[in-house]
Amino acid sequence: MPPRCRGSFGFRCVRARPNSRFYAELRVGGFRLTLGTYGSPELAARSYDTAAWRFRRPRCDFKFPDVESLEEAEFLAPAPCLVDNEDRRRHRQAQCRIAIAERDVELMR
């Protein structure tokens, strides 16, 4: 069997978002769990390891094999950056302002 493909960041299951953030995902029983967004691929890989410990995955699936316990993995993994309603509201406001500014530029021409 050929080796599994690793992403461009060196970690499997870590992907880049267009806003220069990274997210990790874990596949369990036919489902894909998104583990959150992070500032670097290493932090996303740490969160993957924590989730892998919780789901009792084999050690060969871990990104950092030096972690010896679930408690250590949870200590090293940061909390995910979750999107809440306040973030969505701010994004909508920014998008409205951009649309108004683009219309003003169009009318000025």
C-alpha positions as CSV (number, residue, x, y, z in Angstrom):
1,M,0.0,0.0,0.0
2,P,1.4,3.5,-0.9
3,P,2.2,5.9,2.0
4,R,-0.5,8.3,2.9
5,C,-0.2,11.8,1.4
6,R,0.8,14.6,3.7
7,G,-0.3,18.1,3.2
8,S,2.0,20.9,2.1
9,F,2.5,21.7,5.8
10,G,3.9,18.3,6.7
11,F,0.8,17.2,8.7
12,R,-2.0,15.0,7.4
13,C,-5.6,16.3,8.2
14,V,-4.4,19.9,8.5
15,R,-5.7,22.3,5.9
16,A,-5.3,26.0,5.2
17,R,-8.2,28.4,5.0
18,P,-8.2,31.4,2.7
19,N,-7.8,33.8,5.6
20,S,-4.3,32.4,6.4
21,R,-5.7,30.3,9.3
22,F,-5.4,26.5,9.6
23,Y,-7.9,23.9,10.6
24,A,-7.6,20.2,11.6
25,E,-10.1,17.5,10.9
26,L,-10.5,13.9,12.2
27,R,-12.4,11.1,10.5
28,V,-14.2,8.8,12.8
29,G,-16.6,6.1,11.7
30,G,-17.4,7.7,8.4
31,F,-17.9,11.1,9.9
32,R,-15.5,14.1,9.5
33,L,-15.0,16.2,12.6
34,T,-13.6,19.7,12.2
35,L,-11.6,20.5,15.3
36,G,-11.4,24.3,15.0
37,T,-9.2,26.9,13.4
38,Y,-5.7,27.8,14.5
39,G,-2.9,30.3,13.7
40,S,-0.3,27.7,12.7
41,P,-0.3,24.2,11.3
42,E,1.6,23.0,14.4
43,L,-1.2,24.1,16.7
44,A,-3.8,22.5,14.5
45,A,-1.8,19.2,14.5
46,R,-1.6,19.4,18.3
47,S,-5.4,19.6,18.5
48,Y,-5.6,16.6,16.2
49,D,-3.4,14.6,18.6
50,T,-5.7,15.5,21.5
51,A,-8.7,14.4,19.6
52,A,-6.9,11.2,18.5
53,W,-6.2,10.4,22.2
54,R,-9.8,10.9,23.1
55,F,-11.0,8.6,20.3
56,R,-8.3,6.0,21.3
57,R,-6.7,6.1,17.8
58,P,-3.5,4.1,17.3
59,R,-0.2,5.9,18.1
60,C,0.9,5.7,14.5
61,D,-1.9,8.3,13.7
62,F,-0.4,10.9,16.1
63,K,1.5,13.9,14.7
64,F,3.7,14.3,17.7
65,P,4.7,10.8,19.1
66,D,6.6,12.3,22.1
67,V,3.3,13.0,23.9
68,E,2.8,10.3,26.6
69,S,-0.7,10.9,27.9
70,L,-4.1,12.5,27.2
71,E,-3.5,15.1,29.9
72,E,-0.2,16.1,28.3
73,A,-1.8,16.4,24.9
74,E,-4.6,18.5,26.3
75,F,-2.1,20.8,28.0
76,L,-0.1,21.3,24.8
77,A,-3.1,21.8,22.5
78,P,-4.7,25.2,22.4
79,A,-8.4,25.9,22.6
80,P,-9.9,26.2,19.1
81,C,-10.9,29.6,17.7
82,L,-14.6,29.1,17.3
83,V,-16.8,31.4,15.2
84,D,-19.7,32.8,17.2
85,N,-22.7,35.0,16.3
86,E,-20.8,38.2,17.2
87,D,-18.1,37.3,14.7
88,R,-20.7,36.6,12.0
89,R,-22.4,40.0,12.8
90,R,-19.1,41.9,12.5
91,H,-18.4,40.1,9.2
92,R,-21.8,41.1,7.8
93,Q,-21.3,44.7,8.8
94,A,-17.9,44.8,7.1
95,Q,-19.3,43.3,4.0
96,C,-22.1,45.9,3.9
97,R,-19.5,48.7,4.3
98,I,-17.4,47.3,1.5
99,A,-20.5,47.0,-0.8
100,I,-21.4,50.7,0.0
101,A,-17.9,51.9,-0.7
102,E,-17.8,50.0,-4.0
103,R,-21.2,51.5,-5.0
104,D,-19.9,55.0,-4.2
105,V,-16.8,54.5,-6.3
106,E,-19.0,53.2,-9.2
107,L,-21.2,56.3,-8.9
108,M,-18.3,58.6,-8.8
109,R,-17.1,57.3,-12.1
